[in-house]
Amino acid sequence: MVCFLGDNLPVCDVDGWPNNKDSAGNIIPTNLLESGKFNSPHGICTDGEGNIYVEEWLICGRTVKLSKTAP
């Protein structure tokens, strides 16, 4: 393992996760997205410069770029 990015387990207990539900029970975009924390990561890829991209599976999606730092 190179590093541990942490967890965000509380979002898993939200009704409608990985999204939210409104008062009528309709699925709506989540209001729990936080910088530095994942909600529902499902895809990962890299580019030629060593950066990592994580795609999250939720309404509207979200792509997070983890930039490679110089050694």
Beta strands, then each sheet from edge to edge (+ up, - down):
strand 1: 20-21
strand 2: 27-28
strand 3: 41-46
strand 4: 52-56
strand 5: 62-66
sheet 1: 1+ 2-
sheet 2: 3+ 4- 5+
end
